[in-house]
Structures are given as structure tokens and as C-alpha cells.
Amino acid sequence: MNRDAAVWGLVGALTFLVLAQGYRLATGDGPGFPVLLAVALAVFLATTLTVPVVAARMRRV
């Protein structure tokens, strides 16, 4: 895992948390905080693992 992938993972996780907070503010409903953190962690890991693959494909195009 390189630094760029970790930064993009952080961007993905924070984006998810911002959207989830906006949903909770707009509707007054939503999953609890531990669930949101678990999903944000999953988004971080998925984004971090896929960034090198996408970057390699974009370099070939």
C-alpha cells in the first residue's frame, strides 16, 4: 500500500461519512454510529485496494 492509495482511501471514507451525515440530518433517521464507522472502514479498505489497479489501467490508456 502506497501513500497515494491510502490518501484516496481516506477521501473515500470521509466522503461516505459526509453523505451519511447529510442523510441523517435530512431525514432524522439512519444507522447508528458504530455501523457507519464499520462501513467507512470497508470503504477505506476497498478504495485503498482498488486505487493501484485503476491507476495502472489509466496509465495504459
Secondary structure, 3 states (H helix, E strand, C coil): CCHHHHHHHHHHHHHHHHHHHHHHHHHCCCCCHHHHHHHHHHHHHHHHHHHHHHHHHHHHC
